[in-house]
Amino acid sequence: MAPAIPTAMERPHFIGIGGAGMSGIAKILARRGARVAGSDAKESPTADALRELGATVRIGHAADHLAEDASCVVVSSAIRADNPELARAAELGIPAVHRSDALASLMTGLRSIAVAGTHGKTTTTSMLAVALSGLGLDPSYAIGGDLAGPGTNARHGAGEIFVAEADESDRSFHKYAPEVAIVLNVELDHHANYASMDEIYESFEIFADRIVSGGTLVISADQQGAVELTGRLRTRSGLNIVTYGESDSADVRVHKITPRGLTSEVTVVVDGRFLTFTVSVPGSHYALNAVAALAAGVALGVPAHNLAAALGKYTGVKRRLQLKGEAAGVQVIDSYAHHPTEMTADLAAMRGASAGSRLLVVFQPHLFSRTQELGKEMGQALALADASLVLDIYPAREDPIDGVTSELIIAAARASGADVTAVHDMADVPGAVAGMARPGDLVLTMGAGDVTDLGPEILARLSS
């Protein structure tokens, strides 16, 4: 039986319903019987999928898109106060509910796993969702990206487990009270909301303190920020801490990661026993995400050998080193990486998976604030490519910052010896790539913005 829908969520209106996080919650509520409505900036396959579930989706933002009998409006931190639907809700006395509160309400009464960290949340959440589903546990899940297998970012399952991606960017992960939490890594990011590492640590400590008494924190034994956080949490009573990683001190220890083309074979030691399984995406960082998923499932009571076998059936998530196609002997792969650590990891993974191939990158910086703080490191990461095209900054929710442009990244890349070219018009990219690429090359479109749309266009131009 599905958990009861809170009264406030019986007739929700989502502003920005097509977004990865918002659409997942809307899909689950629709499956549970809520009368879902919402608006988005443009038509999309996500909007069509929501309509198939019975949701009313309107395009554009206008006050009259909001029904007067809506029980609430659901918003994310990206929705500005002057949004006409939000303003209309205030006039009508309809309460505004943050996306994280809506998600927390869906998790109530279920055994929840919340996946947090500066990088890798979507992949790890997806791995857990696929593995637990494959074992017949029928979990519910809400993910910040579409699975390559089931092809969706959310599901309402009949089982007792709920797996959720927990976003630290705006501190919204403080709303959850999971039975098991994962912290993959802790780094400084989201500079508009965090001024220092001390603020980051404090935020993750609050998240860890939300784990239910007797629950478990699964955390990296390798990454510096995670190790520091573990030290700060060791004195907490009622909290079980399970570490994972390549460190000899890890509770779930990685014995070996063996690259095999675009996959990896992973051997881990759990409770003194060796387990080996395959991860279908390249790179040690993805292998470690799978080990984190394994440790979390074990903490929930799922046998390790069953989980290892089920994780081997994971086929990836869209935009996480996703092969978009091949044309003229050139493979085009899409990466969501937008933080220097993610960029370095994905570029290194592609290097390891394709020895001898040239690696060409089309990079779109994401957010002015991130570029201002980390532009130098982004440029240094691009030195791992043979050549890169750098687009203008994708602003997302931000306004421009004086003096902050892609030139910060380009200058740092060139200082590191990288071959980098600025491209200001996305329409010029397919032709530029076709002029650079030759058979055997790999082309990586990289960034969290609309650079992903270029993959099919590049393939079409290479084919012509």
DAFEN-V957727 format. One record per residue. N is the residue number from 1. RES is the residue in one small letter. D_FIRST is the distance of its C-alpha to the first C-alpha in Angstrom with 1 decimal. Layout:
N:RES:D_FIRST / N:RES:D_FIRST
This chain:
1:m:0.0 / 2:a:3.8 / 3:p:6.5 / 4:a:8.8 / 5:i:11.7 / 6:p:14.9 / 7:t:17.4 / 8:a:19.9 / 9:m:17.7 / 10:e:16.9 / 11:r:20.1 / 12:p:21.3 / 13:h:24.5 / 14:f:25.1 / 15:i:28.8 / 16:g:29.4 / 17:i:26.1 / 18:g:27.5 / 19:g:27.9 / 20:a:26.2 / 21:g:24.3 / 22:m:23.7 / 23:s:22.5 / 24:g:19.8 / 25:i:18.2 / 26:a:18.8 / 27:k:17.1 / 28:i:13.8 / 29:l:14.0 / 30:a:14.9 / 31:r:12.0 / 32:r:9.7 / 33:g:12.1 / 34:a:14.9 / 35:r:18.4 / 36:v:19.9 / 37:a:23.7 / 38:g:26.3 / 39:s:29.7 / 40:d:31.3 / 41:a:34.9 / 42:k:35.0 / 43:e:33.3 / 44:s:31.5 / 45:p:29.3 / 46:t:26.5 / 47:a:27.1 / 48:d:27.0 / 49:a:23.7 / 50:l:22.2 / 51:r:23.8 / 52:e:22.3 / 53:l:18.9 / 54:g:20.2 / 55:a:21.6 / 56:t:25.1 / 57:v:27.3 / 58:r:30.9 / 59:i:33.7 / 60:g:35.9 / 61:h:35.5 / 62:a:36.7 / 63:a:36.2 / 64:d:35.4 / 65:h:32.4 / 66:l:30.5 / 67:a:29.2 / 68:e:30.3 / 69:d:27.0 / 70:a:25.1 / 71:s:23.1 / 72:c:24.4 / 73:v:26.1 / 74:v:24.9 / 75:v:27.8 / 76:s:28.9 / 77:s:32.1 / 78:a:33.8 / 79:i:33.7 / 80:r:37.0 / 81:a:37.6 / 82:d:39.6 / 83:n:36.9 / 84:p:37.4 / 85:e:33.7 / 86:l:33.3 / 87:a:36.6 / 88:r:35.4 / 89:a:32.3 / 90:a:34.6 / 91:e:36.7 / 92:l:33.8 / 93:g:32.4 / 94:i:29.1 / 95:p:28.0 / 96:a:28.0 / 97:v:25.2 / 98:h:26.0 / 99:r:23.9 / 100:s:23.4 / 101:d:22.0 / 102:a:19.5 / 103:l:18.4 / 104:a:18.4 / 105:s:16.0 / 106:l:13.5 / 107:m:14.0 / 108:t:13.6 / 109:g:11.6 / 110:l:11.6 / 111:r:14.6 / 112:s:16.7 / 113:i:19.9 / 114:a:22.2 / 115:v:25.1 / 116:a:28.3 / 117:g:32.0 / 118:t:34.7 / 119:h:34.3 / 120:g:31.9 / 121:k:28.5 / 122:t:27.3 / 123:t:28.6 / 124:t:27.1 / 125:t:23.6 / 126:s:23.9 / 127:m:25.1 / 128:l:22.2 / 129:a:19.6 / 130:v:21.6 / 131:a:22.2 / 132:l:18.7 / 133:s:17.5 / 134:g:20.6 / 135:l:19.7 / 136:g:16.4 / 137:l:14.3 / 138:d:12.5 / 139:p:12.9 / 140:s:12.6 / 141:y:16.2 / 142:a:18.7 / 143:i:22.3 / 144:g:25.7 / 145:g:26.7 / 146:d:25.7 / 147:l:25.2 / 148:a:28.0 / 149:g:25.7 / 150:p:22.5 / 151:g:24.5 / 152:t:22.1 / 153:n:21.7 / 154:a:18.0 / 155:r:14.7 / 156:h:11.0 / 157:g:9.7 / 158:a:6.8 / 159:g:9.0 / 160:e:9.9 / 161:i:13.0 / 162:f:14.1 / 163:v:17.7 / 164:a:19.8 / 165:e:23.4 / 166:a:25.1 / 167:d:28.1 / 168:e:31.1 / 169:s:33.3 / 170:d:32.9 / 171:r:31.5 / 172:s:28.0 / 173:f:26.6 / 174:h:27.6 / 175:k:24.4 / 176:y:22.1 / 177:a:21.6 / 178:p:20.6 / 179:e:20.5 / 180:v:22.7 / 181:a:25.0 / 182:i:27.4 / 183:v:30.8 / 184:l:32.6 / 185:n:35.8 / 186:v:37.3 / 187:e:39.9 / 188:l:41.4 / 189:d:40.0 / 190:h:38.9 / 191:h:42.3 / 192:a:41.6 / 193:n:39.3 / 194:y:40.7 / 195:a:44.4 / 196:s:44.7 / 197:m:43.2 / 198:d:43.2 / 199:e:40.8 / 200:i:38.6 / 201:y:38.6 / 202:e:37.8 / 203:s:34.8 / 204:f:33.4 / 205:e:34.2 / 206:i:32.1 / 207:f:29.2 / 208:a:29.7 / 209:d:30.0 / 210:r:26.4 / 211:i:25.0 / 212:v:23.4 / 213:s:25.9 / 214:g:26.1 / 215:g:24.6 / 216:t:26.5 / 217:l:28.6 / 218:v:29.5 / 219:i:32.7 / 220:s:35.6 / 221:a:38.7 / 222:d:40.8 / 223:q:40.5 / 224:q:42.9 / 225:g:40.7 / 226:a:37.8 / 227:v:40.4 / 228:e:41.7 / 229:l:38.2 / 230:t:37.6 / 231:g:40.9 / 232:r:39.9 / 233:l:36.6 / 234:r:38.0 / 235:t:38.8 / 236:r:35.3 / 237:s:34.1 / 238:g:30.6 / 239:l:30.3 / 240:n:30.4 / 241:i:32.2 / 242:v:32.1 / 243:t:34.7 / 244:y:34.9 / 245:g:37.7 / 246:e:41.2 / 247:s:42.7 / 248:d:44.0 / 249:s:42.3 / 250:a:38.8 / 251:d:36.3 / 252:v:34.8 / 253:r:38.1 / 254:v:38.8 / 255:h:41.6 / 256:k:42.3 / 257:i:41.2 / 258:t:43.1 / 259:p:43.2 / 260:r:43.0 / 261:g:43.6 / 262:l:40.5 / 263:t:38.4 / 264:s:38.8 / 265:e:38.7 / 266:v:37.4 / 267:t:38.3 / 268:v:36.8 / 269:v:37.4 / 270:v:34.4 / 271:d:35.3 / 272:g:38.6 / 273:r:37.4 / 274:f:38.1 / 275:l:35.3 / 276:t:36.2 / 277:f:34.1 / 278:t:34.7 / 279:v:33.7 / 280:s:34.1 / 281:v:35.6 / 282:p:39.0 / 283:g:40.0 / 284:s:39.7 / 285:h:37.5 / 286:y:34.8 / 287:a:35.3 / 288:l:34.9 / 289:n:31.6 / 290:a:30.3 / 291:v:31.6 / 292:a:29.8 / 293:a:26.5 / 294:l:27.4 / 295:a:28.2 / 296:a:25.0 / 297:g:22.9 / 298:v:25.1 / 299:a:24.7 / 300:l:20.9 / 301:g:21.9 / 302:v:22.0 / 303:p:25.3 / 304:a:27.9 / 305:h:29.3 / 306:n:26.0 / 307:l:25.4 / 308:a:29.0 / 309:a:28.7 / 310:a:25.6 / 311:l:27.3 / 312:g:30.1 / 313:k:28.0 / 314:y:27.6 / 315:t:29.7 / 316:g:30.0 / 317:v:28.9 / 318:k:30.9 / 319:r:33.9 / 320:r:34.1 / 321:l:37.2 / 322:q:35.9 / 323:l:38.5 / 324:k:39.1 / 325:g:41.8 / 326:e:45.4 / 327:a:48.5 / 328:a:52.2 / 329:g:51.3 / 330:v:49.5 / 331:q:45.8 / 332:v:43.9 / 333:i:41.1 / 334:d:39.0 / 335:s:38.3 / 336:y:36.4 / 337:a:38.7 / 338:h:40.3 / 339:h:41.1 / 340:p:44.2 / 341:t:42.4 / 342:e:39.9 / 343:m:42.8 / 344:t:44.9 / 345:a:42.1 / 346:d:41.4 / 347:l:45.1 / 348:a:45.9 / 349:a:43.1 / 350:m:44.6 / 351:r:48.0 / 352:g:46.9 / 353:a:45.2 / 354:s:48.1 / 355:a:51.4 / 356:g:54.3 / 357:s:52.5 / 358:r:53.2 / 359:l:50.4 / 360:l:50.5 / 361:v:48.2 / 362:v:47.3 / 363:f:46.1 / 364:q:44.8 / 365:p:44.7 / 366:h:41.7 / 367:l:42.4 / 368:f:45.9 / 369:s:45.1 / 370:r:44.0 / 371:t:47.1 / 372:q:49.3 / 373:e:48.2 / 374:l:47.5 / 375:g:49.6 / 376:k:52.2 / 377:e:49.6 / 378:m:48.1 / 379:g:51.6 / 380:q:52.2 / 381:a:49.0 / 382:l:50.3 / 383:a:53.4 / 384:l:51.3 / 385:a:51.4 / 386:d:54.5 / 387:a:54.4 / 388:s:52.1 / 389:l:51.8 / 390:v:50.5 / 391:l:49.1 / 392:d:49.2 / 393:i:46.5 / 394:y:43.2 / 395:p:42.8 / 396:a:39.0 / 397:r:38.7 / 398:e:42.1 / 399:d:45.6 / 400:p:48.6 / 401:i:50.5 / 402:d:54.2 / 403:g:55.6 / 404:v:52.3 / 405:t:52.2 / 406:s:51.6 / 407:e:55.2 / 408:l:54.2 / 409:i:52.2 / 410:i:54.9 / 411:a:57.7 / 412:a:55.9 / 413:a:55.1 / 414:r:58.8 / 415:a:60.0 / 416:s:57.9 / 417:g:59.7 / 418:a:57.0 / 419:d:57.7 / 420:v:55.9 / 421:t:56.3 / 422:a:55.0 / 423:v:53.5 / 424:h:53.0 / 425:d:51.8 / 426:m:48.7 / 427:a:50.3 / 428:d:53.1 / 429:v:50.8 / 430:p:50.4 / 431:g:54.1 / 432:a:54.8 / 433:v:52.5 / 434:a:54.1 / 435:g:57.4 / 436:m:56.6 / 437:a:54.5 / 438:r:55.9 / 439:p:54.5 / 440:g:52.6 / 441:d:51.6 / 442:l:48.1 / 443:v:47.1 / 444:l:44.4 / 445:t:43.0 / 446:m:41.9 / 447:g:40.3 / 448:a:37.3 / 449:g:38.6 / 450:d:39.4 / 451:v:41.6 / 452:t:38.9 / 453:d:40.0 / 454:l:43.3 / 455:g:42.2 / 456:p:42.4 / 457:e:45.6 / 458:i:47.2 / 459:l:46.4 / 460:a:47.8 / 461:r:51.0 / 462:l:51.5 / 463:s:51.2 / 464:s:53.8
